[in-house]
Amino acid sequence: MNEDIQHALESSIVGPLVEDGLMDVAEYSIDEVFNNEIIKQIPIVKTVIGVIQTGINIHDRLFLKKIVAFLVGINHISEKQRKKVIDKINSSKKYRMKVGEKLLYIIDKCDDYINAENIAKLFSAMVKGDISYEQYLEASRIISRISMNELKLFMKSYDSSSLSYEAINLLHTGLVFVDTEKPEVEVVKHEPTDWDDPQEYYDAEVHGGESSVRSTKSGDVIFKVFGNEDKTKR
């Protein structure tokens, strides 16, 4: 990733966002996002446009829309909160990659701007301290590539102990896994009941071994963030 773009994204995240320009991205076409003069004041947007000015393709335009969608999603978090958390992560020797660079990879992998909006919701939860940075990274890897229908199915079927069996269709997403109980074999002794054959005999009874669909740890994190959001809308 271009270092100028990385620094511009971090600058956009920790600095003041252009409030009048941060609108509902769904209402704007790609061209409108790309040509909006207010949005172009945002450092990351200005930098990306400058880097690709000589050969703008559809991927670049889509990437810009995803970037703006992400910024819209974190706009409600104060600058102070954003800066404090990002500075703490960037100064930690635990992480080799800076927040801005990691975010660029995550957003670039998003299928569309809706996924980028969901990444922003996870990021906001991380900044507020509801989830850890590690949980955010793992959950983002899943959210960046699942569809809204898959997310809705997961939210609908979620239970902390086991999910409805239709959630087995989500095995490829990383949201769920199949948990099979370890079967227990009990040897049962039977006393003779027939005087003509007074021999005791044994047989085996198998208990357990049932399978159920359960949420992964990242799935629990995703439900924590998006489940709480869903409750506030009811």
C-alpha positions in Angstrom: 0.0 0.0 0.0 1.2 3.5 -0.8 2.6 5.1 2.4 1.0 8.5 1.5 -2.4 6.8 1.3 -1.8 5.1 4.7 -0.8 8.3 6.4 -3.7 10.2 4.8 -6.2 7.6 6.1 -4.9 7.8 9.6 -5.0 11.6 9.3 -8.6 11.4 8.2 -9.5 9.0 11.0 -8.0 11.0 13.9 -8.7 14.5 12.5 -12.0 16.4 12.0 -14.2 14.9 9.4 -16.1 17.1 7.0 -19.6 16.9 8.6 -21.6 18.5 5.8 -19.9 16.1 3.3 -20.4 12.9 5.2 -23.8 11.9 3.9 -25.7 8.6 3.4 -23.3 7.1 0.8 -26.1 4.9 -0.5 -27.8 7.9 -2.0 -24.8 8.9 -4.1 -23.5 7.2 -7.3 -19.8 6.4 -7.6 -19.3 9.5 -9.8 -21.0 11.8 -7.3 -18.8 10.6 -4.5 -15.7 11.0 -6.7 -16.6 14.5 -7.8 -18.1 15.9 -4.6 -15.9 19.0 -3.7 -16.7 18.8 0.0 -15.8 15.1 0.2 -12.6 15.8 -1.6 -11.4 17.9 1.3 -11.0 14.8 3.4 -7.2 13.9 3.3 -7.6 10.3 2.3 -9.9 11.2 -0.6 -7.7 14.0 -1.8 -4.6 11.8 -1.7 -6.2 8.8 -3.5 -7.5 11.0 -6.2 -4.0 12.6 -6.6 -2.3 9.2 -6.8 -4.6 7.7 -9.4 -5.4 10.9 -11.3 -3.6 9.8 -14.5 -5.5 6.5 -14.8 -8.7 6.3 -12.8 -10.5 3.0 -13.2 -13.7 1.5 -11.8 -11.8 -0.3 -8.9 -10.4 3.1 -7.8 -13.8 4.7 -7.8 -15.3 1.8 -5.8 -12.4 1.9 -3.4 -13.1 5.6 -2.8 -16.7 5.0 -2.1 -15.8 2.3 0.4 -13.4 4.7 2.1 -16.1 7.4 2.4 -18.6 4.8 3.7 -16.1 3.8 6.4 -15.6 7.5 7.4 -19.3 8.1 7.6 -19.6 5.1 10.0 -17.1 6.5 12.5 -18.1 10.1 12.3 -20.1 9.9 15.6 -17.0 9.0 17.5 -15.1 12.0 18.8 -11.7 13.0 17.4 -10.2 12.6 20.9 -11.4 9.0 21.3 -10.2 8.0 17.8 -6.8 9.6 18.2 -6.2 8.1 21.7 -6.9 4.5 20.6 -5.0 4.7 17.3 -2.0 6.3 18.9 -2.0 3.6 21.5 -2.1 0.8 18.9 0.5 2.5 16.7 2.9 2.9 19.6 2.6 -0.7 20.7 5.4 -3.1 19.8 2.9 -5.9 19.6 1.7 -4.9 16.1 3.9 -4.8 13.1 1.4 -3.0 10.9 0.1 0.5 11.6 -3.7 1.0 11.9 -3.9 3.0 8.7 -2.2 0.4 6.6 -4.2 -2.5 8.1 -7.4 -0.6 7.5 -6.5 0.0 3.9 -6.1 -3.8 3.4 -9.4 -4.5 5.2 -11.4 -1.9 3.3 -9.9 -2.9 0.0 -11.1 -6.5 0.6 -14.7 -5.4 1.2 -17.1 -6.5 -1.5 -18.9 -3.2 -1.5 -19.5 -0.1 0.5 -22.1 -1.8 2.8 -19.4 -4.1 4.1 -17.2 -1.0 4.6 -20.0 0.5 6.7 -20.1 -2.7 8.8 -16.3 -2.5 9.2 -16.8 1.0 10.6 -19.3 -0.3 13.1 -16.7 -2.8 14.4 -14.1 -0.1 14.4 -16.4 2.2 16.4 -17.0 -0.6 19.0 -13.3 -1.1 19.3 -12.6 2.6 19.8 -15.3 2.7 22.5 -13.7 -0.3 24.3 -16.6 -2.7 23.7 -14.2 -5.1 21.9 -10.4 -5.5 21.7 -8.3 -4.6 18.7 -7.6 -8.3 18.2 -11.3 -9.1 18.2 -11.9 -6.2 15.8 -9.2 -7.6 13.4 -10.6 -11.1 13.4 -14.2 -10.0 13.1 -13.3 -7.6 10.3 -11.8 -10.4 8.3 -15.2 -12.1 8.3 -17.4 -9.0 7.9 -15.4 -7.8 4.9 -16.4 -10.8 2.8 -19.9 -12.0 3.9 -23.1 -10.8 2.4 -25.9 -9.0 4.2 -28.1 -12.0 3.8 -25.5 -14.2 5.5 -25.2 -11.6 8.3 -29.0 -11.4 8.8 -29.3 -15.2 8.9 -26.6 -15.4 11.5 -28.3 -12.7 13.6 -31.6 -14.4 13.3 -30.4 -17.8 14.3 -27.9 -16.8 17.0 -28.0 -18.4 20.4 -25.1 -18.4 22.8 -25.4 -22.2 23.4 -26.4 -23.4 19.9 -27.8 -22.0 16.7 -30.8 -23.1 14.7 -29.7 -25.7 12.2 -30.3 -23.5 9.2 -27.1 -21.7 10.3 -25.2 -24.7 8.9 -25.3 -22.8 5.6 -22.9 -20.3 7.2 -20.0 -22.8 7.8 -17.9 -21.2 5.0 -18.1 -17.8 6.6 -16.2 -18.3 9.8 -19.2 -17.3 11.9 -20.1 -20.8 12.9 -18.8 -24.3 13.3 -20.2 -27.8 13.9 -19.7 -29.0 17.4 -20.0 -32.8 18.0 -20.3 -34.2 21.5 -17.9 -36.9 22.4 -19.9 -40.1 22.5 -19.8 -42.2 25.7 -20.1 -46.0 25.5 -21.7 -47.8 28.4 -21.4 -51.5 28.8 -24.6 -52.9 30.3 -24.7 -56.3 32.0 -28.0 -58.2 31.6 -29.0 -60.9 34.0 -30.3 -64.2 32.6 -34.1 -64.3 32.3 -34.5 -67.7 30.7 -33.9 -70.8 32.9 -33.1 -72.8 29.7 -30.2 -70.3 29.0 -29.0 -69.1 32.3 -26.1 -67.0 30.9 -25.6 -63.4 31.6 -24.8 -61.2 28.6 -23.6 -57.8 27.9 -24.3 -55.1 25.3 -23.1 -51.6 24.7 -25.2 -48.4 24.9 -24.0 -45.3 23.2 -24.9 -41.9 24.7 -24.3 -38.4 23.3 -22.5 -37.9 20.0 -25.1 -35.3 18.8 -23.9 -32.5 16.5 -25.0 -28.8 16.8 -24.1 -25.6 15.1 -22.4 -23.1 17.3 -21.0 -19.6 17.0 -17.3 -19.1 16.7 -15.6 -16.6 19.0 -15.6 -14.0 16.2 -19.2 -14.8 15.6 -19.9 -13.9 19.3 -18.1 -10.6 18.8 -20.1 -9.8 15.7 -23.3 -10.6 17.4 -22.3 -8.4 20.4 -21.8 -5.4 18.0 -24.6 -5.9 15.5 -27.0 -7.5 18.0 -26.9 -4.5 20.3 -27.4 -2.2 17.3 -30.4 -4.2 16.1 -32.0 -4.0 19.6 -31.8 -0.2 19.5 -33.7 -0.1 16.3 -36.7 -2.1 17.6 
